[in-house]
């Protein structure tokens, strides 16, 4: 497994700068945000939130490797965010399953109140 400094060296040889990573992260975050705003399906909305969290992870790791490749604080934050997103997915899917069980729909427009 490659360490952080080795990854930075490989990226430098390939001609990738921090701007490339930030561009990809911006596109991922924009796609996720557009999906959250425009989607009416709850599972698709949860997937778009996960996409946004992964874009933030990419930014943390890219900036950390750019500023201080020997420090692993960006990777630690990324692992923490992955843990939080796994918990968010589990709780979110449990809520979606409970709503589907009671209303037979996962359309956001069908849920105008918190009790059924």
C-alpha positions as CSV (number, residue, x, y, z in Angstrom):
1,X,0.0,0.0,0.0
2,X,1.3,3.4,-0.9
3,X,2.0,6.1,1.7
4,X,0.8,9.7,1.3
5,X,4.2,11.0,0.1
6,X,4.4,8.2,-2.5
7,X,1.0,9.0,-3.8
8,X,2.0,12.7,-4.1
9,X,5.1,11.7,-6.1
10,X,3.0,9.5,-8.5
11,X,0.5,12.3,-9.0
12,X,3.4,14.8,-9.7
13,X,4.8,12.4,-12.3
14,X,1.4,12.1,-14.0
15,X,1.1,15.9,-14.1
16,X,-1.8,16.1,-11.7
17,X,-2.0,19.1,-9.5
18,X,-4.3,20.0,-6.6
19,X,-6.4,22.0,-9.1
20,X,-7.3,18.8,-11.0
21,X,-8.5,17.2,-7.7
22,X,-10.4,20.3,-6.7
23,X,-12.1,20.4,-10.2
24,X,-13.2,16.8,-9.9
25,X,-14.5,17.4,-6.4
26,X,-16.4,20.5,-7.5
27,X,-18.1,18.5,-10.3
28,X,-19.0,15.7,-7.9
29,X,-20.3,18.1,-5.3
30,X,-22.3,20.0,-8.0
31,X,-23.8,16.8,-9.3
32,X,-24.7,15.7,-5.8
33,X,-26.3,19.0,-5.0
34,X,-28.3,19.1,-8.2
35,X,-29.5,15.6,-7.4
36,X,-30.6,16.6,-3.9
37,X,-32.4,19.7,-5.1
38,X,-34.1,18.1,-8.1
39,X,-34.8,14.5,-7.0
40,X,-38.2,13.4,-5.6
41,X,-37.1,9.9,-4.8
42,X,-35.7,9.4,-1.3
43,X,-33.1,6.8,-2.1
44,X,-31.7,8.9,-5.0
45,X,-31.5,11.8,-2.6
46,X,-29.6,9.8,-0.1
47,X,-27.2,8.6,-2.8
48,X,-26.6,12.3,-3.8
49,X,-25.8,13.2,-0.2
50,X,-23.2,10.4,-0.2
51,X,-21.8,11.8,-3.5
52,X,-21.4,15.2,-1.8
53,X,-19.7,13.7,1.2
54,X,-17.3,11.9,-1.1
55,X,-16.5,15.1,-2.8
56,X,-15.6,16.7,0.5
57,X,-13.4,13.7,1.3
58,X,-11.5,14.2,-2.0
59,X,-10.9,17.8,-1.1
60,X,-9.6,17.0,2.4
61,X,-7.2,14.4,1.0
62,X,-6.0,16.6,-1.9
63,X,-5.4,19.7,0.2
64,X,-3.7,17.6,2.9
65,X,-1.3,16.1,0.3
66,X,-0.7,19.5,-1.3
67,X,0.1,21.3,2.0
68,X,1.9,18.7,4.0
69,X,2.3,15.2,2.4
70,X,3.8,13.7,5.5
71,X,0.9,14.6,7.7
72,X,-2.2,12.3,7.7
73,X,-4.8,14.7,9.2
74,X,-6.7,14.9,5.9
75,X,-7.0,11.2,5.7
76,X,-8.1,11.0,9.3
77,X,-10.9,13.5,8.5
78,X,-11.8,11.5,5.4
79,X,-12.1,8.3,7.4
80,X,-14.2,10.1,10.0
81,X,-16.6,11.4,7.3
82,X,-16.8,7.9,5.8
83,X,-17.9,6.6,9.2
84,X,-20.5,9.3,9.6
85,X,-21.8,8.7,6.0
86,X,-22.1,4.9,6.7
87,X,-24.2,5.7,9.8
88,X,-26.2,8.2,7.8
89,X,-26.9,5.6,5.1
90,X,-28.0,3.0,7.6
91,X,-30.4,5.4,9.5
92,X,-31.6,6.9,6.2
93,X,-32.5,3.6,4.7
94,X,-34.2,2.5,7.9
95,X,-36.4,5.6,7.7
96,X,-37.1,5.0,4.0
97,X,-38.1,1.4,4.7
98,X,-40.4,2.5,7.6
99,X,-42.0,5.2,5.4
100,X,-42.4,2.7,2.5
101,X,-44.0,0.2,4.8
102,X,-46.7,2.6,6.0
103,X,-47.3,4.6,2.8
104,X,-46.2,2.3,-0.1
105,X,-44.3,5.2,-1.6
106,X,-40.8,6.7,-1.5
107,X,-41.7,9.9,-3.3
108,X,-40.7,13.0,-1.3
109,X,-43.9,14.8,-2.3
110,X,-46.1,12.2,-0.5
111,X,-44.6,13.1,2.9
112,X,-46.1,16.4,4.0
113,X,-46.3,15.5,7.7
114,X,-44.3,13.5,10.1
115,X,-47.1,11.2,11.3
116,X,-49.3,9.0,9.2
